[in-house]
Amino acid sequence: MITAAASRAESRDEELARLRAENGRLRKAEKEWELERDMLRKAAKYFASMAV
């Protein structure tokens, strides 16, 4: 028999696992955005130097 406390503990564990997975996805996305931002900065710098 599962008690209410055990049920809550499982739901907390599930929530923690879900939040950790989401955190991992967000960190990966942040790295991709940083790479894209850096590439755009370099492209802007390149094209700005060509206009001079």
Distance bins in CASP14 RR format, pairs under 12 A and 6 or more apart:
PFRMAT RR
TARGET T0000
AUTHOR 0000-0000-0000
RMODE 2
METHOD distances of the structure
MODEL  1
1 7 0 0 0 0 0 1 0 0 0 0 0
2 8 0 0 0 0 0 1 0 0 0 0 0
2 9 0 0 0 0 1 0 0 0 0 0 0
2 10 0 0 0 0 1 0 0 0 0 0 0
2 11 0 0 0 0 0 1 0 0 0 0 0
3 9 0 0 0 0 1 0 0 0 0 0 0
3 10 0 0 0 0 0 1 0 0 0 0 0
4 10 0 0 0 0 0 1 0 0 0 0 0
4 11 0 0 0 0 0 1 0 0 0 0 0
5 11 0 0 0 0 0 1 0 0 0 0 0
5 12 0 0 0 0 0 1 0 0 0 0 0
6 12 0 0 0 0 0 1 0 0 0 0 0
6 13 0 0 0 0 0 1 0 0 0 0 0
7 13 0 0 0 0 0 1 0 0 0 0 0
7 14 0 0 0 0 0 1 0 0 0 0 0
8 14 0 0 0 0 0 1 0 0 0 0 0
8 15 0 0 0 0 0 1 0 0 0 0 0
9 15 0 0 0 0 0 1 0 0 0 0 0
9 16 0 0 0 0 0 1 0 0 0 0 0
10 16 0 0 0 0 0 1 0 0 0 0 0
10 17 0 0 0 0 0 1 0 0 0 0 0
11 17 0 0 0 0 0 1 0 0 0 0 0
11 18 0 0 0 0 0 1 0 0 0 0 0
12 18 0 0 0 0 0 1 0 0 0 0 0
12 19 0 0 0 0 0 1 0 0 0 0 0
13 19 0 0 0 0 0 1 0 0 0 0 0
13 20 0 0 0 0 0 1 0 0 0 0 0
14 20 0 0 0 0 0 1 0 0 0 0 0
14 21 0 0 0 0 0 1 0 0 0 0 0
15 21 0 0 0 0 0 1 0 0 0 0 0
15 22 0 0 0 0 0 1 0 0 0 0 0
16 22 0 0 0 0 0 1 0 0 0 0 0
16 23 0 0 0 0 0 1 0 0 0 0 0
17 23 0 0 0 0 0 1 0 0 0 0 0
17 24 0 0 0 0 0 1 0 0 0 0 0
18 24 0 0 0 0 0 1 0 0 0 0 0
18 25 0 0 0 0 0 1 0 0 0 0 0
19 25 0 0 0 0 0 1 0 0 0 0 0
19 26 0 0 0 0 0 1 0 0 0 0 0
20 26 0 0 0 0 0 1 0 0 0 0 0
20 27 0 0 0 0 0 1 0 0 0 0 0
21 27 0 0 0 0 0 1 0 0 0 0 0
21 28 0 0 0 0 0 1 0 0 0 0 0
22 28 0 0 0 0 0 1 0 0 0 0 0
22 29 0 0 0 0 0 1 0 0 0 0 0
23 29 0 0 0 0 0 1 0 0 0 0 0
23 30 0 0 0 0 0 1 0 0 0 0 0
24 30 0 0 0 0 1 0 0 0 0 0 0
24 31 0 0 0 0 0 1 0 0 0 0 0
25 31 0 0 0 0 0 1 0 0 0 0 0
25 32 0 0 0 0 0 1 0 0 0 0 0
26 32 0 0 0 0 0 1 0 0 0 0 0
26 33 0 0 0 0 0 1 0 0 0 0 0
27 33 0 0 0 0 0 1 0 0 0 0 0
27 34 0 0 0 0 0 1 0 0 0 0 0
28 34 0 0 0 0 0 1 0 0 0 0 0
28 35 0 0 0 0 0 1 0 0 0 0 0
29 35 0 0 0 0 0 1 0 0 0 0 0
29 36 0 0 0 0 0 1 0 0 0 0 0
30 36 0 0 0 0 0 1 0 0 0 0 0
30 37 0 0 0 0 0 1 0 0 0 0 0
31 37 0 0 0 0 0 1 0 0 0 0 0
31 38 0 0 0 0 0 1 0 0 0 0 0
32 38 0 0 0 0 0 1 0 0 0 0 0
32 39 0 0 0 0 0 1 0 0 0 0 0
33 39 0 0 0 0 0 1 0 0 0 0 0
33 40 0 0 0 0 0 1 0 0 0 0 0
34 40 0 0 0 0 0 1 0 0 0 0 0
34 41 0 0 0 0 0 1 0 0 0 0 0
35 41 0 0 0 0 0 1 0 0 0 0 0
35 42 0 0 0 0 0 1 0 0 0 0 0
36 42 0 0 0 0 0 1 0 0 0 0 0
36 43 0 0 0 0 0 1 0 0 0 0 0
37 43 0 0 0 0 0 1 0 0 0 0 0
37 44 0 0 0 0 0 1 0 0 0 0 0
38 44 0 0 0 0 0 1 0 0 0 0 0
38 45 0 0 0 0 0 1 0 0 0 0 0
39 45 0 0 0 0 0 1 0 0 0 0 0
39 46 0 0 0 0 0 1 0 0 0 0 0
40 46 0 0 0 0 0 1 0 0 0 0 0
40 47 0 0 0 0 0 1 0 0 0 0 0
41 47 0 0 0 0 0 1 0 0 0 0 0
41 48 0 0 0 0 0 1 0 0 0 0 0
42 48 0 0 0 0 0 1 0 0 0 0 0
42 49 0 0 0 0 0 1 0 0 0 0 0
43 49 0 0 0 0 0 1 0 0 0 0 0
43 50 0 0 0 0 0 1 0 0 0 0 0
44 50 0 0 0 0 0 1 0 0 0 0 0
44 51 0 0 0 0 0 1 0 0 0 0 0
45 51 0 0 0 0 0 1 0 0 0 0 0
45 52 0 0 0 0 0 1 0 0 0 0 0
46 52 0 0 0 0 0 1 0 0 0 0 0
END
